[in-house]
Amino acid sequence: MDHTMTKNADSIPHIIWSADALRRAEKEAADALGLTLYELMRRAGEAAFERAYEYYPENRCWLILCGHGNNGGDGYVLARLAQSRGIQVTLVALDSEKPLPEEASTAREEWLNAGGTIHAADIAWPEDITLIIDGLLGTGLQSAPRENVAELIARVNAHPAPVVALDIPSGLNAQTGTTPGAVIQAAHTITFIALKPGLLTGKARDVVGRLHHHALGLEGWLAGQTTALSRFDASQLADWLPPRRPTSHKGDHGKLVIIGGEPGTAGAIRMSGEAALRAGAGLVRVLTHRDNIAPILTARPELMVHELTSRSLEESLQWADVVAIGPGLGQGEWGKNALRQVENFRKPMVWDADALNLLAINPDKRHNRVLTPHPGEAARLLNVSAAEIESDRLHSAQRLVKRYGGVVVLKGAGTIVASDAGETGIIDAGNAGMASGGMGDVLTGIIAALLGQQLTPYDAACAGCVAHGEAADRLAARYGTRGMLATDLFSTLRRVVNPDVIDVDHD
């Protein structure tokens, strides 16, 4: 598999619209620009045809699946264009008791007038199909596809031909990224007007394939609108991480103290510490169990390692600009006492792992903290199941912020970052190789390092997640995802946090 294929196209925007807001905005935008909704449908069909033809110029036998809504309307437009270019088109449409929406009905008529044929959903497909266009279900999907549609989706997924999805793969929820039932496995998805959150989080990465975007000529109108939801990727690192002044010194780049590592978990705290150094922290002090001091110092002498006692912690809190607590902390008295001492620290903090598990037992709200839960920890923090967290990741992150304050990083495919000021970002970086032990510890160190370099908690969390994901993406592009270790990221992380460097040999 080509790992660069899972990367989204550079051209897709950084603004995301909620699925509901976009449905309302579409009509408003068309009216403002004096366009009919049919004209937008025509543009969508055209944009999708051009993109499908660009990627599959040799594939001359297309199967186009049209649902009973505007998504199907886009399919009729595309079918007409493909047929006019000499492509052999088999168009299959779902029938329904309900009449087609007006625009889709016009597109259907135009297809029939151009000599097109409409086949029933249960026909035998031609043998020589080389491309499938999915126009079955659009962004309005709320529940599992009905049985007849689910059967069609299963047939598509079992077929060897690649699939191009119109707007969204059928069966994927445009708001939450969940798949309540059968879902199309697309090779490419071209989404229209604006990005929807469900294309970037949850199950999206499994089914969207490569994501493309076309604004259908509404760019100017969209630019005048504000949304609270953003997409973050590696192209923005240079904004967060400008080059350093030649005269800067280590005290300018943050004094960090990282707390954790009960016996047997020296690895977690060592990885957090080293990640902080590699992400540019000036000085990093590690407070841990005395059994861990020698192995950590041996592995990474640049870390200042001390035994965690009430006194050493008191001194460190006075010295530090930033505190990170949790990796390998455990939930015994030793960890509890440390957390109690730390919780009133006034400067920026990162809480991870066992600090989150202890917070779930004793909840409180603070505004100077970045919390970095995975879905299991998030479930404990909200006292719900992990499945409920995953059923609406955006909403879960916002609930966490409401209850605990500060900034929350809900980790997973399409990590969500939410702040108590109402900002929300989806991180468009990272891959399946990161599903291994220690990755969260590395992220904690990176975010803490960026807080020490004067980024706001929200920016540090967003930039930290992007840098973490991008470091892993560079490794995956080189070696694949299986067998990636958390410490492997250190080699690429350095490059990622210096976006001003042009490396002729490797870029």
C-alpha positions as CSV (number, residue, x, y, z in Angstrom):
1,M,0.0,0.0,0.0
2,D,1.2,3.5,-0.8
3,H,1.2,5.3,2.5
4,T,1.1,8.7,0.9
5,M,-2.3,7.7,-0.5
6,T,-3.9,8.0,2.9
7,K,-2.7,11.6,3.1
8,N,-5.4,14.1,2.1
9,A,-4.8,16.3,-0.9
10,D,-3.0,19.5,-0.1
11,S,-5.7,21.6,-1.6
12,I,-8.5,20.8,0.9
13,P,-9.5,23.7,3.1
14,H,-8.8,24.3,6.8
15,I,-12.4,25.3,7.6
16,I,-14.9,22.6,8.5
17,W,-18.7,23.1,8.5
18,S,-21.1,21.0,10.5
19,A,-23.3,18.9,8.3
20,D,-26.6,20.7,9.3
21,A,-25.1,24.2,9.0
22,L,-23.9,23.4,5.5
23,R,-27.3,22.1,4.3
24,R,-28.8,25.5,5.4
25,A,-25.9,27.5,4.0
26,E,-26.0,25.9,0.5
27,K,-29.3,27.5,-0.4
28,E,-28.3,30.8,1.3
29,A,-25.0,30.9,-0.8
30,A,-26.8,30.0,-4.0
31,D,-29.3,32.8,-3.4
32,A,-26.6,35.3,-2.6
33,L,-24.8,34.6,-5.8
34,G,-27.9,34.3,-8.0
35,L,-27.4,30.6,-8.7
36,T,-30.0,27.9,-8.8
37,L,-29.5,24.7,-6.7
38,Y,-29.6,22.8,-10.0
39,E,-26.6,24.9,-11.2
40,L,-24.7,23.8,-8.1
41,M,-25.7,20.2,-8.8
42,R,-24.4,20.5,-12.4
43,R,-21.1,21.9,-11.1
44,A,-20.8,19.1,-8.5
45,G,-21.4,16.4,-11.2
46,E,-18.9,18.1,-13.5
47,A,-16.2,18.5,-10.7
48,A,-16.6,14.8,-9.8
49,F,-16.4,13.6,-13.4
50,E,-13.2,15.6,-14.0
51,R,-11.6,14.2,-10.8
52,A,-12.7,10.6,-11.6
53,Y,-11.4,10.9,-15.2
54,E,-8.1,12.4,-14.0
55,Y,-7.4,9.5,-11.7
56,Y,-8.8,6.7,-13.9
57,P,-8.4,7.8,-17.6
58,E,-7.9,4.2,-18.8
59,N,-11.1,2.9,-17.1
60,R,-13.7,3.0,-19.8
61,C,-16.6,1.1,-18.3
62,W,-18.3,2.8,-15.4
63,L,-21.0,1.8,-13.0
64,I,-22.9,4.8,-11.5
65,L,-25.1,4.2,-8.5
66,C,-27.8,6.9,-7.9
67,G,-29.8,7.2,-4.7
68,H,-33.1,8.9,-4.3
69,G,-31.8,12.3,-3.3
70,N,-29.5,15.1,-4.5
71,N,-26.5,12.8,-4.1
72,G,-28.1,10.7,-6.9
73,G,-28.8,13.9,-8.9
74,D,-25.0,14.5,-8.9
75,G,-24.7,11.0,-10.2
76,Y,-27.1,11.6,-13.2
77,V,-25.1,14.7,-14.2
78,L,-21.8,12.8,-14.0
79,A,-23.3,9.9,-16.0
80,R,-24.3,12.2,-18.8
81,L,-20.8,13.8,-19.0
82,A,-19.1,10.4,-18.9
83,Q,-21.3,9.1,-21.7
84,S,-20.6,12.2,-23.8
85,R,-16.9,11.4,-23.5
86,G,-17.4,7.9,-24.9
87,I,-17.3,6.0,-21.6
88,Q,-19.6,3.0,-21.4
89,V,-22.0,3.9,-18.5
90,T,-24.3,1.5,-16.6
91,L,-26.5,3.6,-14.3
92,V,-28.4,1.9,-11.5
93,A,-30.9,3.9,-9.5
94,L,-32.8,3.1,-6.3
95,D,-36.5,3.5,-6.6
96,S,-38.7,5.0,-3.9
97,E,-42.4,5.8,-3.3
98,K,-41.3,9.4,-2.7
99,P,-40.8,11.8,-5.6
100,L,-37.2,12.8,-6.3
101,P,-36.1,16.3,-5.2
102,E,-36.7,18.9,-7.9
103,E,-33.0,19.3,-8.9
104,A,-32.3,15.6,-8.9
105,S,-35.5,15.0,-11.0
106,T,-34.2,17.6,-13.6
107,A,-30.8,15.8,-13.7
108,R,-32.6,12.5,-14.2
109,E,-34.6,13.9,-17.1
110,E,-31.5,15.3,-18.8
111,W,-29.9,11.9,-18.5
112,L,-32.9,10.2,-20.2
113,N,-33.1,12.9,-22.9
114,A,-29.4,12.3,-23.7
115,G,-30.4,8.6,-24.5
116,G,-29.3,7.3,-21.1
117,T,-30.9,4.1,-19.5
118,I,-31.8,3.6,-15.9
119,H,-31.5,0.1,-14.5
120,A,-33.1,-1.4,-11.4
121,A,-30.9,-2.0,-8.4
122,D,-31.0,-5.8,-8.7
123,I,-29.7,-6.1,-12.3
124,A,-26.6,-8.2,-13.1
125,W,-23.7,-5.9,-13.6
126,P,-21.6,-6.0,-16.8
127,E,-18.5,-8.1,-16.5
128,D,-16.1,-5.4,-17.6
129,I,-16.9,-2.7,-14.9
130,T,-13.6,-0.8,-14.2
131,L,-14.9,2.1,-12.0
132,I,-17.8,2.6,-9.6
133,I,-19.3,6.0,-8.8
134,D,-21.1,6.1,-5.5
135,G,-24.0,8.5,-5.4
136,L,-26.3,6.4,-3.2
137,L,-26.6,8.3,0.1
138,G,-25.6,11.8,0.9
139,T,-24.8,13.8,4.1
140,G,-28.3,13.5,5.5
141,L,-27.8,9.9,6.7
142,Q,-28.6,9.4,10.4
143,S,-29.2,5.6,10.7
144,A,-28.0,2.4,9.1
145,P,-28.8,2.1,5.3
146,R,-31.9,0.1,4.6
147,E,-31.6,-3.5,3.6
148,N,-31.8,-3.0,-0.2
149,V,-29.1,-0.3,0.0
150,A,-26.9,-2.3,2.3
151,E,-27.0,-5.2,-0.1
152,L,-25.9,-2.9,-3.0
153,I,-23.1,-1.5,-0.8
154,A,-21.9,-5.0,0.0
155,R,-21.9,-5.8,-3.8
156,V,-19.8,-2.7,-4.4
157,N,-17.3,-3.5,-1.7
158,A,-16.9,-7.1,-3.0
159,H,-16.2,-5.8,-6.5
160,P,-12.5,-5.3,-7.5
161,A,-13.2,-1.9,-9.3
162,P,-12.1,1.3,-7.4
163,V,-14.9,3.5,-6.0
164,V,-15.2,7.3,-6.3
165,A,-17.7,8.6,-3.7
166,L,-19.7,11.8,-4.3
167,D,-19.7,14.2,-1.4
168,I,-19.3,11.3,1.2
169,P,-19.1,7.5,1.1
170,S,-22.6,6.1,1.4
171,G,-23.2,4.9,5.0
172,L,-20.8,7.3,6.7
173,N,-22.4,9.9,9.0
174,A,-21.3,13.4,7.9
175,Q,-21.3,14.9,11.4
176,T,-19.9,12.1,13.6
177,G,-17.8,9.9,11.3
178,T,-19.7,6.8,12.6
179,T,-20.9,4.0,10.4
180,P,-24.2,2.8,11.8
181,G,-24.4,-0.1,9.2
182,A,-23.0,-0.9,5.8
183,V,-20.6,1.6,4.3
184,I,-18.9,2.1,1.0
185,Q,-15.1,1.7,0.9
186,A,-14.0,4.5,-1.4
187,A,-10.6,4.9,-3.0
188,H,-11.4,8.6,-3.5
189,T,-14.1,10.9,-2.1
190,I,-14.8,14.3,-3.6
191,T,-16.7,16.5,-1.2
192,F,-18.6,19.6,-2.3
193,I,-18.8,23.2,-1.0
194,A,-17.1,22.5,2.4
195,L,-15.5,19.8,4.6
196,K,-17.8,18.0,7.0
197,P,-16.3,16.7,10.3
198,G,-17.4,13.1,9.6
199,L,-14.9,13.0,6.7
200,L,-12.0,13.5,9.1
201,T,-12.7,11.7,12.4
202,G,-14.1,8.4,13.6
203,K,-14.3,5.7,10.9
204,A,-13.5,8.3,8.1
205,R,-9.9,7.1,7.5
206,D,-11.1,3.6,6.9
207,V,-13.6,4.4,4.2
208,V,-13.0,7.9,2.7
209,G,-9.8,7.0,0.8
210,R,-8.1,10.1,-0.6
211,L,-10.2,13.2,0.2
212,H,-10.7,15.9,-2.4
213,H,-12.7,19.1,-2.2
214,H,-14.5,21.4,-4.7
215,A,-16.2,24.6,-3.5
216,L,-18.5,24.7,-6.7
217,G,-17.6,28.4,-7.2
218,L,-18.8,29.4,-3.7
219,E,-15.2,30.2,-2.4
220,G,-15.9,33.9,-2.1
221,W,-19.1,33.4,-0.1
222,L,-17.5,30.8,2.1
223,A,-14.6,33.1,2.9
224,G,-17.0,35.6,4.4
225,Q,-18.4,33.1,6.9
226,T,-17.0,32.0,10.2
227,T,-17.2,28.5,11.7
228,A,-15.9,27.3,15.0
229,L,-14.4,24.2,13.5
230,S,-10.9,23.9,11.9
231,R,-8.8,21.3,10.2
232,F,-5.1,21.3,11.2
233,D,-2.3,19.7,9.3
234,A,1.5,19.9,8.7
235,S,1.3,22.8,6.3
236,Q,0.5,25.0,9.3
237,L,3.5,24.1,11.5
238,A,5.6,27.0,10.2
239,D,2.9,29.4,11.6
240,W,3.2,27.9,15.1
241,L,7.0,27.2,15.1
242,P,8.9,30.2,13.6
243,P,12.7,30.1,13.5
244,R,14.5,30.9,16.8
245,R,16.3,34.1,17.4
246,P,20.1,33.5,17.2
247,T,20.5,35.1,20.7
248,S,17.9,33.0,22.5
249,H,19.1,30.8,25.4
250,K,17.8,27.6,27.1
251,G,15.8,29.6,29.7
252,D,13.8,31.1,26.8
253,H,12.4,27.8,25.6
254,G,10.7,26.6,28.7
255,K,11.6,24.9,32.0
256,L,9.6,21.8,32.3
257,V,9.0,19.3,35.0
258,I,7.5,15.9,34.1
259,I,6.2,13.8,37.0
260,G,5.5,10.1,36.9
261,G,7.1,6.7,36.5
262,E,6.3,4.5,39.5
263,P,8.4,1.3,39.7
264,G,8.2,-0.6,36.5
265,T,7.1,2.3,34.3
266,A,10.4,4.2,33.8
267,G,9.9,3.9,30.1
268,A,6.8,6.1,30.0
269,I,8.4,9.0,31.8
270,R,11.6,8.7,29.9
271,M,9.8,8.9,26.6
272,S,7.8,11.9,27.7
273,G,11.0,13.6,28.8
274,E,12.9,12.9,25.6
275,A,9.9,13.9,23.5
276,A,9.9,17.3,25.3
277,L,13.6,17.8,24.5
278,R,13.2,16.8,20.9
279,A,10.3,19.2,20.5
280,G,12.5,22.0,21.7
281,A,12.1,22.4,25.4
282,G,15.0,24.3,27.0
283,L,15.3,22.3,30.3
284,V,13.5,19.2,31.4
285,R,13.5,17.9,34.9
286,V,12.0,14.5,35.6
287,L,10.6,13.6,39.0
288,T,10.2,9.9,39.4
289,H,10.7,6.9,41.7
290,R,14.3,6.5,42.8
291,D,14.6,3.0,41.2
292,N,14.1,4.7,37.8
293,I,16.8,7.4,38.1
294,A,19.8,5.4,36.9
295,P,18.1,3.8,33.8
296,I,16.7,7.1,32.7
297,L,19.9,9.0,33.1
298,T,21.8,6.2,31.2
299,A,19.4,6.4,28.3
300,R,19.1,10.1,28.1
301,P,21.7,12.1,30.1
302,E,20.2,15.5,29.0
303,L,17.3,14.9,31.3
304,M,17.7,16.1,34.9
305,V,16.3,13.2,36.9
306,H,15.4,13.5,40.6
307,E,13.6,11.3,43.1
308,L,9.9,12.4,43.5
309,T,9.4,13.6,47.1
310,S,7.1,16.3,48.5
311,R,10.1,18.5,48.9
312,S,11.7,18.0,45.4
313,L,8.2,18.6,44.0
314,E,7.7,21.8,45.9
315,E,11.1,23.1,44.7
316,S,10.4,22.0,41.1
317,L,7.0,23.7,41.0
318,Q,8.6,27.0,41.9
319,W,11.3,26.5,39.2
320,A,9.1,25.3,36.4
321,D,7.2,27.1,33.7
322,V,5.2,24.1,32.7
323,V,4.2,20.8,34.5
324,A,3.3,17.5,32.8
325,I,2.0,14.7,35.0
326,G,0.6,11.3,34.5
327,P,2.9,9.0,32.4
328,G,3.5,5.9,34.6
329,L,2.2,7.7,37.6
330,G,0.0,4.8,38.8
331,Q,-3.1,5.3,41.0
332,G,-1.6,4.4,44.4
333,E,-0.8,6.8,47.2
334,W,2.5,7.9,45.7
335,G,0.8,9.2,42.5
336,K,-2.2,10.6,44.4
337,N,0.0,12.7,46.7
338,A,1.9,14.1,43.8
339,L,-1.3,15.0,41.9
340,R,-2.7,16.7,45.0
341,Q,0.5,18.8,45.3
342,V,0.4,19.7,41.6
343,E,-3.2,20.5,41.0
344,N,-3.0,24.1,42.4
345,F,0.0,25.0,40.1
346,R,-1.0,28.2,38.3
347,K,1.0,27.9,35.1
348,P,0.2,25.7,32.1
349,M,-0.1,21.9,32.7
350,V,-0.6,18.7,30.8
351,W,-2.4,15.9,32.4
352,D,-2.3,12.4,30.9
353,A,-2.7,8.7,31.7
354,D,-3.1,8.0,35.4
355,A,-3.5,11.7,36.2
356,L,-6.7,11.5,34.1
357,N,-7.9,8.3,35.9
358,L,-7.4,10.0,39.2
359,L,-9.2,13.1,37.9
360,A,-12.2,10.9,37.0
361,I,-12.4,9.9,40.7
362,N,-12.1,13.5,41.9
363,P,-13.4,15.8,39.2
364,D,-12.6,19.5,39.2
365,K,-12.5,22.3,36.6
366,R,-9.3,24.3,35.7
367,H,-8.5,26.6,32.9
368,N,-4.7,26.2,32.7
369,R,-4.7,22.5,31.9
370,V,-4.5,20.4,28.7
371,L,-6.0,17.0,29.2
372,T,-5.1,14.2,26.7
373,P,-7.5,11.3,27.1
374,H,-7.8,8.3,24.7
375,P,-11.5,7.1,24.3
376,G,-11.2,4.8,27.4
377,E,-10.0,7.6,29.7
378,A,-12.5,10.0,28.2
379,A,-15.2,7.4,29.0
380,R,-14.1,7.3,32.7
381,L,-14.0,11.1,32.8
382,L,-17.6,11.4,31.6
383,N,-18.8,8.2,33.3
384,V,-20.0,6.7,30.0
385,S,-18.9,3.8,27.8
386,A,-16.0,4.1,25.3
387,A,-18.6,3.3,22.5
388,E,-20.6,6.4,23.6
389,I,-17.5,8.5,23.3
390,E,-16.8,7.2,19.8
391,S,-20.4,7.6,18.7
392,D,-19.9,11.4,18.6
393,R,-16.3,12.3,19.1
394,L,-16.8,16.1,18.6
395,H,-19.6,16.2,21.1
396,S,-17.6,14.1,23.6
397,A,-14.6,16.5,23.4
398,Q,-16.9,19.5,24.0
399,R,-18.6,17.7,26.9
400,L,-15.2,17.1,28.5
401,V,-14.2,20.7,28.1
402,K,-17.5,21.8,29.7
403,R,-16.9,19.6,32.7
404,Y,-13.2,20.0,33.2
405,G,-12.3,23.3,31.6
406,G,-9.0,24.2,29.8
407,V,-8.2,22.3,26.6
408,V,-9.1,18.6,25.8
409,V,-7.3,16.5,23.3
410,L,-9.5,13.5,22.5
411,K,-7.0,11.1,20.9
412,G,-7.8,8.6,18.1
413,A,-8.2,8.5,14.3
414,G,-9.0,12.2,13.6
415,T,-7.9,13.5,17.0
416,I,-10.2,16.3,18.3
417,V,-8.9,19.3,20.2
418,A,-11.5,21.5,22.0
419,S,-11.0,24.5,24.2
420,D,-13.3,26.1,26.8
421,A,-13.3,29.3,24.6
422,G,-15.3,27.3,22.1
423,E,-12.6,26.5,19.5
424,T,-12.5,23.0,18.1
425,G,-10.0,21.5,15.7
426,I,-9.7,18.1,14.0
427,I,-6.1,16.9,13.5
428,D,-5.4,15.7,9.9
429,A,-2.2,13.8,10.5
430,G,-1.1,10.4,11.9
431,N,-1.7,6.8,10.9
432,A,-2.4,3.3,12.2
433,G,1.3,2.8,13.2
434,M,0.6,5.0,16.2
435,A,-1.6,2.4,17.8
436,S,1.2,1.1,20.0
437,G,2.4,1.6,23.6
438,G,4.2,4.8,24.5
439,M,2.8,7.1,21.8
440,G,0.6,9.0,24.3
441,D,3.6,9.6,26.5
442,V,5.5,11.1,23.6
443,L,2.5,13.4,22.8
444,T,2.4,14.6,26.4
445,G,6.1,15.6,26.2
446,I,5.6,17.4,22.9
447,I,2.6,19.4,24.1
448,A,4.4,20.3,27.3
449,A,7.5,21.5,25.3
450,L,5.3,23.7,23.1
451,L,3.6,25.2,26.2
452,G,7.1,26.1,27.4
453,Q,7.8,27.8,24.1
454,Q,5.0,30.3,24.8
455,L,2.2,28.7,22.7
456,T,-1.3,29.1,24.1
457,P,-2.7,25.8,25.5
458,Y,-5.0,25.4,22.5
459,D,-2.3,26.1,20.0
460,A,0.2,23.9,21.9
461,A,-2.3,21.1,21.8
462,C,-3.1,21.5,18.1
463,A,0.5,22.0,17.0
464,G,1.7,19.1,19.3
465,C,-0.8,16.7,17.8
466,V,0.1,17.7,14.3
467,A,3.8,17.4,14.9
468,H,3.3,14.0,16.6
469,G,1.1,12.8,13.6
470,E,3.4,14.2,11.0
471,A,6.5,12.6,12.6
472,A,4.7,9.3,12.4
473,D,3.5,9.9,8.8
474,R,7.1,10.5,7.7
475,L,8.1,7.2,9.3
476,A,5.2,5.3,7.7
477,A,6.0,6.7,4.3
478,R,9.5,5.3,4.7
479,Y,8.9,2.0,6.5
480,G,5.1,1.3,6.7
481,T,2.9,1.3,9.8
482,R,3.5,-2.1,11.3
483,G,6.2,-2.2,14.0
484,M,6.5,1.6,14.5
485,L,7.7,2.4,18.0
486,A,7.0,5.5,20.0
487,T,10.8,6.3,20.3
488,D,11.2,6.0,16.5
489,L,9.3,9.3,16.2
490,F,12.3,11.1,17.8
491,S,14.3,10.8,14.6
492,T,11.6,12.5,12.5
493,L,10.2,14.8,15.2
494,R,13.3,17.0,15.1
495,R,12.7,17.7,11.5
496,V,9.0,18.3,11.9
497,V,9.5,21.0,14.6
498,N,11.9,22.9,12.5
499,P,9.7,23.6,9.5
500,D,12.0,26.4,8.3
501,V,14.8,23.9,7.4
502,I,14.9,22.7,3.8
503,D,16.5,19.3,3.8
504,V,17.5,18.7,0.1
505,D,18.4,15.0,0.7
506,H,15.2,13.9,2.3
507,D,12.3,16.3,1.6
